[in-house]
Amino acid sequence: MDYFERKLDDKRRLTIPTELRSEFASGVVLTRGFGQYLHLYPQKVWDSEVEPALTGSILDEKTADINVRFRRGKTGAELDQKQGRVIIEQHLLEYAGIDRELVAVRAGDYFRLLPADADV
């Protein structure tokens, strides 16, 4: 599955489609994206691909800027295995302009979360 639409519940919980839940069994990492959207990573992808990519020389400004972007507001959570839900913190929703309805689009091994009415 490369795309899904969801409506957040009153507690800001996103329900992951049943077909994708095994991808997120290791946990979930939510971060700001490169633009005004969010990234949704399986914990194992964050640990094996993103975290190593964020290392580098402490004097490399580009690496430092990317670290700030992805670590600012970064949240990790366990996926509620029974219901397949994860809570999205309010500050991340505000950053991405997501109210209640969102779309998730696969971008390789992670998903971009955008407002349902986003013009991409």
N, CA, C and O atoms as CSV, one atom per row, in Angstrom:
chain,resi,resn,atom,element,x,y,z
A,1,MET,N,N,0.850,-1.174,0.000
A,1,MET,CA,C,0.000,0.000,0.000
A,1,MET,C,C,0.898,1.240,0.000
A,1,MET,O,O,1.784,1.384,0.843
A,2,ASP,N,N,0.655,2.110,-0.943
A,2,ASP,CA,C,1.492,3.296,-1.103
A,2,ASP,C,C,0.810,4.596,-0.705
A,2,ASP,O,O,1.445,5.650,-0.684
A,3,TYR,N,N,-0.481,4.530,-0.389
A,3,TYR,CA,C,-1.253,5.743,-0.129
A,3,TYR,C,C,-2.451,5.373,0.735
A,3,TYR,O,O,-3.093,4.347,0.507
A,4,PHE,N,N,-2.754,6.208,1.729
A,4,PHE,CA,C,-4.003,6.033,2.458
A,4,PHE,C,C,-4.466,7.366,3.008
A,4,PHE,O,O,-3.665,8.273,3.234
A,5,GLU,N,N,-5.764,7.474,3.219
A,5,GLU,CA,C,-6.382,8.667,3.803
A,5,GLU,C,C,-6.983,8.280,5.142
A,5,GLU,O,O,-7.509,7.179,5.307
A,6,ARG,N,N,-6.899,9.202,6.100
A,6,ARG,CA,C,-7.446,8.933,7.420
A,6,ARG,C,C,-7.982,10.221,8.035
A,6,ARG,O,O,-7.592,11.326,7.657
A,7,LYS,N,N,-8.885,10.046,8.990
A,7,LYS,CA,C,-9.374,11.137,9.815
A,7,LYS,C,C,-8.895,10.826,11.231
A,7,LYS,O,O,-9.151,9.738,11.748
A,8,LEU,N,N,-8.203,11.773,11.858
A,8,LEU,CA,C,-7.747,11.594,13.233
A,8,LEU,C,C,-8.941,11.599,14.168
A,8,LEU,O,O,-9.930,12.289,13.919
A,9,ASP,N,N,-8.851,10.832,15.241
A,9,ASP,CA,C,-9.923,10.872,16.225
A,9,ASP,C,C,-9.705,12.065,17.163
A,9,ASP,O,O,-8.759,12.832,16.989
A,10,ASP,N,N,-10.581,12.214,18.151
A,10,ASP,CA,C,-10.529,13.365,19.061
A,10,ASP,C,C,-9.263,13.412,19.910
A,10,ASP,O,O,-8.927,14.462,20.458
A,11,LYS,N,N,-8.559,12.292,20.025
A,11,LYS,CA,C,-7.319,12.242,20.805
A,11,LYS,C,C,-6.083,12.327,19.908
A,11,LYS,O,O,-4.980,11.990,20.339
A,12,ARG,N,N,-6.262,12.770,18.675
A,12,ARG,CA,C,-5.182,12.941,17.690
A,12,ARG,C,C,-4.520,11.610,17.317
A,12,ARG,O,O,-3.324,11.567,17.028
A,13,ARG,N,N,-5.295,10.539,17.326
A,13,ARG,CA,C,-4.751,9.221,16.996
A,13,ARG,C,C,-4.959,8.917,15.522
A,13,ARG,O,O,-6.046,9.089,14.971
A,14,LEU,N,N,-3.882,8.460,14.908
A,14,LEU,CA,C,-3.886,8.028,13.511
A,14,LEU,C,C,-3.970,6.512,13.495
A,14,LEU,O,O,-3.167,5.843,14.146
A,15,THR,N,N,-4.919,5.966,12.770
A,15,THR,CA,C,-5.039,4.523,12.624
A,15,THR,C,C,-4.279,4.088,11.383
A,15,THR,O,O,-4.577,4.524,10.271
A,16,ILE,N,N,-3.293,3.222,11.588
A,16,ILE,CA,C,-2.498,2.678,10.488
A,16,ILE,C,C,-3.303,1.551,9.839
A,16,ILE,O,O,-3.843,0.703,10.549
A,17,PRO,N,N,-3.394,1.521,8.524
A,17,PRO,CA,C,-4.130,0.436,7.866
A,17,PRO,C,C,-3.578,-0.942,8.257
A,17,PRO,O,O,-2.375,-1.109,8.458
A,18,THR,N,N,-4.455,-1.891,8.356
A,18,THR,CA,C,-4.097,-3.251,8.745
A,18,THR,C,C,-2.947,-3.795,7.908
A,18,THR,O,O,-2.061,-4.469,8.434
A,19,GLU,N,N,-2.954,-3.508,6.607
A,19,GLU,CA,C,-1.926,-4.020,5.692
A,19,GLU,C,C,-0.528,-3.502,6.014
A,19,GLU,O,O,0.462,-4.106,5.602
A,20,LEU,N,N,-0.433,-2.401,6.740
A,20,LEU,CA,C,0.858,-1.775,7.027
A,20,LEU,C,C,1.330,-1.977,8.464
A,20,LEU,O,O,2.469,-1.634,8.779
A,21,ARG,N,N,0.520,-2.503,9.313
A,21,ARG,CA,C,0.855,-2.566,10.738
A,21,ARG,C,C,2.118,-3.362,11.026
A,21,ARG,O,O,2.861,-3.026,11.949
A,22,SER,N,N,2.371,-4.401,10.262
A,22,SER,CA,C,3.585,-5.190,10.516
A,22,SER,C,C,4.843,-4.357,10.266
A,22,SER,O,O,5.866,-4.594,10.909
A,23,GLU,N,N,4.791,-3.386,9.346
A,23,GLU,CA,C,5.937,-2.500,9.091
A,23,GLU,C,C,6.278,-1.664,10.322
A,23,GLU,O,O,7.438,-1.311,10.539
A,24,PHE,N,N,5.263,-1.349,11.125
A,24,PHE,CA,C,5.434,-0.464,12.268
A,24,PHE,C,C,5.473,-1.221,13.594
A,24,PHE,O,O,5.379,-0.613,14.660
A,25,ALA,N,N,5.610,-2.535,13.531
A,25,ALA,CA,C,5.645,-3.353,14.751
A,25,ALA,C,C,6.814,-2.980,15.658
A,25,ALA,O,O,6.729,-3.140,16.875
A,26,SER,N,N,7.916,-2.478,15.067
A,26,SER,CA,C,9.095,-2.086,15.859
A,26,SER,C,C,8.898,-0.748,16.563
A,26,SER,O,O,9.699,-0.374,17.420
A,27,GLY,N,N,7.842,-0.030,16.209
A,27,GLY,CA,C,7.565,1.288,16.763
A,27,GLY,C,C,7.403,2.303,15.649
A,27,GLY,O,O,7.524,1.974,14.468
A,28,VAL,N,N,7.131,3.526,16.033
A,28,VAL,CA,C,6.847,4.610,15.090
A,28,VAL,C,C,7.677,5.824,15.470
A,28,VAL,O,O,7.817,6.145,16.651
A,29,VAL,N,N,8.228,6.501,14.465
A,29,VAL,CA,C,8.912,7.776,14.675
A,29,VAL,C,C,8.239,8.803,13.770
A,29,VAL,O,O,8.094,8.586,12.567
A,30,LEU,N,N,7.832,9.916,14.360
A,30,LEU,CA,C,7.247,11.030,13.618
A,30,LEU,C,C,8.183,12.228,13.706
A,30,LEU,O,O,8.670,12.568,14.784
A,31,THR,N,N,8.433,12.868,12.559
A,31,THR,CA,C,9.281,14.054,12.530
A,31,THR,C,C,8.694,15.078,11.570
A,31,THR,O,O,7.778,14.788,10.800
A,32,ARG,N,N,9.239,16.264,11.639
A,32,ARG,CA,C,8.957,17.247,10.595
A,32,ARG,C,C,9.580,16.737,9.305
A,32,ARG,O,O,10.563,15.995,9.338
A,33,GLY,N,N,9.024,17.124,8.186
A,33,GLY,CA,C,9.577,16.726,6.904
A,33,GLY,C,C,10.481,17.796,6.335
A,33,GLY,O,O,10.812,18.769,7.014
A,34,PHE,N,N,10.882,17.616,5.088
A,34,PHE,CA,C,11.700,18.622,4.410
A,34,PHE,C,C,10.887,19.883,4.146
A,34,PHE,O,O,11.436,20.985,4.115
A,35,GLY,N,N,9.579,19.724,3.955
A,35,GLY,CA,C,8.675,20.845,3.739
A,35,GLY,C,C,7.640,20.877,4.847
A,35,GLY,O,O,7.869,20.335,5.928
A,36,GLN,N,N,6.498,21.513,4.587
A,36,GLN,CA,C,5.437,21.643,5.592
A,36,GLN,C,C,4.590,20.368,5.633
A,36,GLN,O,O,3.388,20.409,5.370
A,37,TYR,N,N,5.200,19.275,5.954
A,37,TYR,CA,C,4.520,18.000,6.118
A,37,TYR,C,C,5.308,17.186,7.124
A,37,TYR,O,O,6.373,17.608,7.576
A,38,LEU,N,N,4.784,16.016,7.478
A,38,LEU,CA,C,5.436,15.167,8.455
A,38,LEU,C,C,5.985,13.913,7.803
A,38,LEU,O,O,5.523,13.502,6.738
A,39,HIS,N,N,6.967,13.312,8.442
A,39,HIS,CA,C,7.477,12.006,8.048
A,39,HIS,C,C,7.043,10.995,9.096
A,39,HIS,O,O,7.121,11.262,10.295
A,40,LEU,N,N,6.590,9.850,8.648
A,40,LEU,CA,C,6.193,8.740,9.506
A,40,LEU,C,C,7.100,7.560,9.174
A,40,LEU,O,O,7.009,6.980,8.092
A,41,TYR,N,N,7.978,7.209,10.120
A,41,TYR,CA,C,8.955,6.143,9.913
A,41,TYR,C,C,8.651,4.941,10.801
A,41,TYR,O,O,8.247,5.112,11.951
A,42,PRO,N,N,8.839,3.732,10.284
A,42,PRO,CA,C,8.933,2.593,11.197
A,42,PRO,C,C,10.213,2.762,12.019
A,42,PRO,O,O,11.231,3.199,11.482
A,43,GLN,N,N,10.180,2.429,13.290
A,43,GLN,CA,C,11.348,2.589,14.153
A,43,GLN,C,C,12.584,1.915,13.554
A,43,GLN,O,O,13.681,2.469,13.621
A,44,LYS,N,N,12.417,0.729,12.972
A,44,LYS,CA,C,13.574,0.012,12.421
A,44,LYS,C,C,14.187,0.765,11.243
A,44,LYS,O,O,15.401,0.701,11.046
A,45,VAL,N,N,13.388,1.471,10.464
A,45,VAL,CA,C,13.915,2.279,9.355
A,45,VAL,C,C,14.656,3.486,9.911
A,45,VAL,O,O,15.731,3.839,9.426
A,46,TRP,N,N,14.078,4.122,10.936
A,46,TRP,CA,C,14.765,5.257,11.573
A,46,TRP,C,C,16.135,4.817,12.082
A,46,TRP,O,O,17.143,5.479,11.834
A,47,ASP,N,N,16.159,3.700,12.793
A,47,ASP,CA,C,17.402,3.223,13.410
A,47,ASP,C,C,18.444,2.791,12.383
A,47,ASP,O,O,19.634,3.044,12.571
A,48,SER,N,N,18.016,2.147,11.303
A,48,SER,CA,C,18.979,1.590,10.345
A,48,SER,C,C,19.352,2.535,9.217
A,48,SER,O,O,20.437,2.410,8.649
A,49,GLU,N,N,18.472,3.486,8.874
A,49,GLU,CA,C,18.750,4.361,7.732
A,49,GLU,C,C,18.898,5.834,8.093
A,49,GLU,O,O,19.848,6.490,7.667
A,50,VAL,N,N,17.965,6.348,8.874
A,50,VAL,CA,C,17.971,7.790,9.159
A,50,VAL,C,C,19.050,8.142,10.180
A,50,VAL,O,O,19.859,9.042,9.951
A,51,GLU,N,N,19.060,7.439,11.291
A,51,GLU,CA,C,20.021,7.765,12.347
A,51,GLU,C,C,21.463,7.742,11.828
A,51,GLU,O,O,22.207,8.684,12.100
A,52,PRO,N,N,21.892,6.703,11.087
A,52,PRO,CA,C,23.264,6.724,10.554
A,52,PRO,C,C,23.502,7.885,9.575
A,52,PRO,O,O,24.607,8.423,9.504
A,53,ALA,N,N,22.460,8.267,8.821
A,53,ALA,CA,C,22.610,9.373,7.865
A,53,ALA,C,C,22.758,10.717,8.565
A,53,ALA,O,O,23.274,11.668,7.976
A,54,LEU,N,N,22.313,10.806,9.812
A,54,LEU,CA,C,22.405,12.060,10.563
A,54,LEU,C,C,23.756,12.242,11.249
A,54,LEU,O,O,24.028,13.302,11.813
A,55,THR,N,N,24.592,11.230,11.203
A,55,THR,CA,C,25.917,11.363,11.806
A,55,THR,C,C,26.858,12.013,10.805
A,55,THR,O,O,26.626,11.959,9.597
A,56,GLY,N,N,27.875,12.599,11.288
A,56,GLY,CA,C,28.849,13.266,10.434
A,56,GLY,C,C,29.686,14.210,11.263
A,56,GLY,O,O,29.583,14.239,12.490
A,57,SER,N,N,30.493,14.960,10.606
A,57,SER,CA,C,31.355,15.902,11.291
A,57,SER,C,C,30.530,16.964,12.016
A,57,SER,O,O,29.551,17.482,11.478
A,58,ILE,N,N,30.938,17.275,13.236
A,58,ILE,CA,C,30.221,18.316,13.977
A,58,ILE,C,C,30.422,19.695,13.356
A,58,ILE,O,O,29.731,20.648,13.715
A,59,LEU,N,N,31.360,19.799,12.434
A,59,LEU,CA,C,31.602,21.071,11.762
A,59,LEU,C,C,30.928,21.155,10.398
A,59,LEU,O,O,31.091,22.148,9.689
A,60,ASP,N,N,30.175,20.130,10.025
A,60,ASP,CA,C,29.460,20.122,8.741
A,60,ASP,C,C,28.094,20.773,8.939
A,60,ASP,O,O,27.200,20.193,9.556
A,61,GLU,N,N,27.949,21.978,8.410
A,61,GLU,CA,C,26.727,22.742,8.633
A,61,GLU,C,C,25.496,22.077,8.011
A,61,GLU,O,O,24.410,22.133,8.588
A,62,LYS,N,N,25.650,21.458,6.859
A,62,LYS,CA,C,24.520,20.784,6.210
A,62,LYS,C,C,23.999,19.643,7.093
A,62,LYS,O,O,22.790,19.497,7.274
A,63,THR,N,N,24.907,18.843,7.637
A,63,THR,CA,C,24.504,17.753,8.529
A,63,THR,C,C,23.823,18.317,9.774
A,63,THR,O,O,22.815,17.779,10.231
A,64,ALA,N,N,24.366,19.386,10.314
A,64,ALA,CA,C,23.777,20.015,11.498
A,64,ALA,C,C,22.363,20.520,11.194
A,64,ALA,O,O,21.454,20.344,12.005
A,65,ASP,N,N,22.178,21.141,10.037
A,65,ASP,CA,C,20.854,21.652,9.658
A,65,ASP,C,C,19.842,20.520,9.506
A,65,ASP,O,O,18.694,20.655,9.931
A,66,ILE,N,N,20.249,19.426,8.917
A,66,ILE,CA,C,19.347,18.280,8.755
A,66,ILE,C,C,19.009,17.682,10.110
A,66,ILE,O,O,17.870,17.278,10.341
A,67,ASN,N,N,19.988,17.619,11.012
A,67,ASN,CA,C,19.721,17.131,12.362
A,67,ASN,C,C,18.668,17.985,13.055
A,67,ASN,O,O,17.749,17.460,13.683
A,68,VAL,N,N,18.804,19.305,12.940
A,68,VAL,CA,C,17.837,20.201,13.566
A,68,VAL,C,C,16.451,19.956,12.985
A,68,VAL,O,O,15.475,19.874,13.729
A,69,ARG,N,N,16.355,19.840,11.672
A,69,ARG,CA,C,15.060,19.638,11.021
A,69,ARG,C,C,14.398,18.353,11.510
A,69,ARG,O,O,13.222,18.362,11.872
A,70,PHE,N,N,15.138,17.255,11.524
A,70,PHE,CA,C,14.521,15.965,11.836
A,70,PHE,C,C,14.407,15.668,13.325
A,70,PHE,O,O,13.555,14.877,13.729
A,71,ARG,N,N,15.238,16.280,14.137
A,71,ARG,CA,C,15.161,16.006,15.571
A,71,ARG,C,C,14.242,16.975,16.315
A,71,ARG,O,O,13.749,16.660,17.398
A,72,ARG,N,N,14.012,18.158,15.729
A,72,ARG,CA,C,13.133,19.132,16.375
A,72,ARG,C,C,11.695,18.615,16.334
A,72,ARG,O,O,11.098,18.493,15.264
A,73,GLY,N,N,11.165,18.322,17.479
A,73,GLY,CA,C,9.798,17.823,17.555
A,73,GLY,C,C,9.653,16.340,17.299
A,73,GLY,O,O,8.536,15.823,17.275
A,74,LYS,N,N,10.766,15.644,17.107
A,74,LYS,CA,C,10.727,14.195,16.841
A,74,LYS,C,C,10.057,13.477,18.007
A,74,LYS,O,O,10.362,13.730,19.173
A,75,THR,N,N,9.147,12.586,17.670
A,75,THR,CA,C,8.503,11.777,18.691
A,75,THR,C,C,8.576,10.309,18.295
A,75,THR,O,O,8.514,9.958,17.117
A,76,GLY,N,N,8.704,9.490,19.279
A,76,GLY,CA,C,8.680,8.052,19.073
A,76,GLY,C,C,7.530,7.477,19.876
A,76,GLY,O,O,7.183,7.989,20.940
A,77,ALA,N,N,6.949,6.420,19.362
A,77,ALA,CA,C,5.816,5.821,20.058
A,77,ALA,C,C,5.692,4.361,19.666
A,77,ALA,O,O,6.180,3.920,18.626
A,78,GLU,N,N,5.037,3.647,20.522
A,78,GLU,CA,C,4.676,2.269,20.207
A,78,GLU,C,C,3.359,2.303,19.454
A,78,GLU,O,O,2.476,3.101,19.770
A,79,LEU,N,N,3.228,1.452,18.475
A,79,LEU,CA,C,1.957,1.310,17.777
A,79,LEU,C,C,1.037,0.473,18.656
A,79,LEU,O,O,1.404,-0.620,19.086
A,80,ASP,N,N,-0.143,0.982,18.917
A,80,ASP,CA,C,-1.152,0.224,19.649
A,80,ASP,C,C,-1.529,-0.966,18.767
A,80,ASP,O,O,-2.291,-0.824,17.811
A,81,GLN,N,N,-0.991,-2.135,19.096
A,81,GLN,CA,C,-1.162,-3.312,18.239
A,81,GLN,C,C,-2.618,-3.756,18.120
A,81,GLN,O,O,-3.016,-4.313,17.096
A,82,LYS,N,N,-3.392,-3.519,19.134
A,82,LYS,CA,C,-4.789,-3.949,19.102
A,82,LYS,C,C,-5.608,-3.122,18.114
A,82,LYS,O,O,-6.392,-3.661,17.333
A,83,GLN,N,N,-5.415,-1.807,18.163
A,83,GLN,CA,C,-6.185,-0.903,17.308
A,83,GLN,C,C,-5.372,-0.338,16.142
A,83,GLN,O,O,-5.939,0.244,15.217
A,84,GLY,N,N,-4.046,-0.507,16.180
A,84,GLY,CA,C,-3.202,0.014,15.110
A,84,GLY,C,C,-3.135,1.529,15.081
A,84,GLY,O,O,-3.094,2.132,14.009
A,85,ARG,N,N,-3.124,2.151,16.264
A,85,ARG,CA,C,-3.156,3.618,16.332
A,85,ARG,C,C,-1.888,4.173,16.952
A,85,ARG,O,O,-1.220,3.518,17.753
A,86,VAL,N,N,-1.574,5.408,16.555
A,86,VAL,CA,C,-0.473,6.156,17.134
A,86,VAL,C,C,-0.941,7.601,17.311
A,86,VAL,O,O,-1.654,8.142,16.466
A,87,ILE,N,N,-0.531,8.211,18.413
A,87,ILE,CA,C,-0.907,9.600,18.686
A,87,ILE,C,C,0.081,10.528,17.995
A,87,ILE,O,O,1.293,10.325,18.074
A,88,ILE,N,N,-0.437,11.546,17.318
A,88,ILE,CA,C,0.393,12.586,16.707
A,88,ILE,C,C,0.303,13.814,17.602
A,88,ILE,O,O,-0.787,14.328,17.855
A,89,GLU,N,N,1.440,14.277,18.074
A,89,GLU,CA,C,1.442,15.426,18.980
A,89,GLU,C,C,0.947,16.686,18.266
A,89,GLU,O,O,1.161,16.875,17.069
A,90,GLN,N,N,0.283,17.530,19.039
A,90,GLN,CA,C,-0.356,18.730,18.491
A,90,GLN,C,C,0.630,19.637,17.764
A,90,GLN,O,O,0.302,20.173,16.705
A,91,HIS,N,N,1.825,19.818,18.309
A,91,HIS,CA,C,2.777,20.730,17.663
A,91,HIS,C,C,3.178,20.232,16.274
A,91,HIS,O,O,3.457,21.047,15.395
A,92,LEU,N,N,3.211,18.930,16.059
A,92,LEU,CA,C,3.523,18.400,14.728
A,92,LEU,C,C,2.347,18.625,13.772
A,92,LEU,O,O,2.549,18.968,12.607
A,93,LEU,N,N,1.140,18.434,14.259
A,93,LEU,CA,C,-0.038,18.700,13.426
A,93,LEU,C,C,-0.095,20.160,13.004
A,93,LEU,O,O,-0.404,20.469,11.854
A,94,GLU,N,N,0.205,21.055,13.939
A,94,GLU,CA,C,0.207,22.486,13.621
A,94,GLU,C,C,1.278,22.816,12.600
A,94,GLU,O,O,1.033,23.588,11.673
A,95,TYR,N,N,2.466,22.241,12.758
A,95,TYR,CA,C,3.547,22.481,11.805
A,95,TYR,C,C,3.126,22.108,10.383
A,95,TYR,O,O,3.397,22.843,9.433
A,96,ALA,N,N,2.460,20.959,10.246
A,96,ALA,CA,C,2.083,20.461,8.919
A,96,ALA,C,C,0.742,21.019,8.441
A,96,ALA,O,O,0.342,20.773,7.303
A,97,GLY,N,N,0.046,21.766,9.298
A,97,GLY,CA,C,-1.252,22.304,8.904
A,97,GLY,C,C,-2.330,21.233,8.805
A,97,GLY,O,O,-3.291,21.377,8.049
A,98,ILE,N,N,-2.166,20.160,9.568
A,98,ILE,CA,C,-3.146,19.074,9.555
A,98,ILE,C,C,-4.164,19.332,10.660
A,98,ILE,O,O,-3.808,19.515,11.824
A,99,ASP,N,N,-5.422,19.341,10.277
A,99,ASP,CA,C,-6.483,19.528,11.257
A,99,ASP,C,C,-6.977,18.155,11.707
A,99,ASP,O,O,-6.602,17.693,12.785
A,100,ARG,N,N,-7.788,17.514,10.925
A,100,ARG,CA,C,-8.273,16.165,11.266
A,100,ARG,C,C,-8.056,15.178,10.127
A,100,ARG,O,O,-7.775,14.004,10.369
A,101,GLU,N,N,-8.182,15.639,8.902
A,101,GLU,CA,C,-8.068,14.736,7.761
A,101,GLU,C,C,-6.681,14.845,7.148
A,101,GLU,O,O,-6.158,15.938,6.932
A,102,LEU,N,N,-6.097,13.678,6.873
A,102,LEU,CA,C,-4.765,13.673,6.281
A,102,LEU,C,C,-4.645,12.583,5.230
A,102,LEU,O,O,-5.447,11.652,5.164
A,103,VAL,N,N,-3.617,12.736,4.417
A,103,VAL,CA,C,-3.239,11.694,3.470
A,103,VAL,C,C,-1.819,11.280,3.806
A,103,VAL,O,O,-1.004,12.094,4.241
A,104,ALA,N,N,-1.540,10.019,3.601
A,104,ALA,CA,C,-0.203,9.477,3.809
A,104,ALA,C,C,0.247,8.872,2.489
A,104,ALA,O,O,-0.444,8.040,1.900
A,105,VAL,N,N,1.425,9.308,2.034
A,105,VAL,CA,C,1.958,8.838,0.760
A,105,VAL,C,C,3.334,8.230,1.010
A,105,VAL,O,O,4.196,8.848,1.634
A,106,ARG,N,N,3.524,7.016,0.518
A,106,ARG,CA,C,4.808,6.347,0.692
A,106,ARG,C,C,5.885,7.082,-0.105
A,106,ARG,O,O,5.686,7.469,-1.257
A,107,ALA,N,N,7.023,7.257,0.549
A,107,ALA,CA,C,8.205,7.844,-0.094
A,107,ALA,C,C,9.370,6.911,0.251
A,107,ALA,O,O,10.179,7.212,1.129
A,108,GLY,N,N,9.441,5.803,-0.436
A,108,GLY,CA,C,10.466,4.811,-0.123
A,108,GLY,C,C,10.054,4.015,1.099
A,108,GLY,O,O,9.010,3.363,1.101
A,109,ASP,N,N,10.883,4.067,2.149
A,109,ASP,CA,C,10.632,3.280,3.357
A,109,ASP,C,C,9.884,4.057,4.435
A,109,ASP,O,O,9.770,3.577,5.563
A,110,TYR,N,N,9.377,5.237,4.119
A,110,TYR,CA,C,8.611,6.022,5.087
A,110,TYR,C,C,7.414,6.645,4.383
A,110,TYR,O,O,7.267,6.519,3.167
A,111,PHE,N,N,6.559,7.318,5.148
A,111,PHE,CA,C,5.385,7.988,4.592
A,111,PHE,C,C,5.462,9.475,4.882
A,111,PHE,O,O,5.951,9.897,5.930
A,112,ARG,N,N,4.965,10.271,3.926
A,112,ARG,CA,C,4.764,11.691,4.140
A,112,ARG,C,C,3.305,11.880,4.522
A,112,ARG,O,O,2.403,11.354,3.870
A,113,LEU,N,N,3.089,12.634,5.580
A,113,LEU,CA,C,1.730,12.939,6.043
A,113,LEU,C,C,1.426,14.388,5.704
A,113,LEU,O,O,2.173,15.294,6.075
A,114,LEU,N,N,0.320,14.600,4.995
A,114,LEU,CA,C,-0.080,15.922,4.526
A,114,LEU,C,C,-1.545,16.166,4.853
A,114,LEU,O,O,-2.305,15.216,5.039
A,115,PRO,N,N,-1.950,17.436,4.925
A,115,PRO,CA,C,-3.387,17.706,5.060
A,115,PRO,C,C,-4.124,17.115,3.857
A,115,PRO,O,O,-3.587,17.100,2.749
A,116,ALA,N,N,-5.333,16.634,4.065
A,116,ALA,CA,C,-6.103,16.016,2.990
A,116,ALA,C,C,-6.316,16.961,1.820
A,116,ALA,O,O,-6.432,16.522,0.676
A,117,ASP,N,N,-6.368,18.253,2.104
A,117,ASP,CA,C,-6.612,19.219,1.025
A,117,ASP,C,C,-5.333,19.840,0.486
A,117,ASP,O,O,-5.390,20.852,-0.212
A,118,ALA,N,N,-4.182,19.257,0.794
A,118,ALA,CA,C,-2.896,19.818,0.333
A,118,ALA,C,C,-2.806,19.749,-1.180
A,118,ALA,O,O,-3.216,18.769,-1.802
A,119,ASP,N,N,-2.271,20.794,-1.750
A,119,ASP,CA,C,-2.049,20.864,-3.192
A,119,ASP,C,C,-0.579,20.609,-3.465
A,119,ASP,O,O,0.234,21.532,-3.437
A,120,VAL,N,N,-0.243,19.364,-3.726
A,120,VAL,CA,C,1.166,18.985,-3.893
A,120,VAL,C,C,1.528,18.924,-5.348
A,120,VAL,O,O,2.672,18.622,-5.688
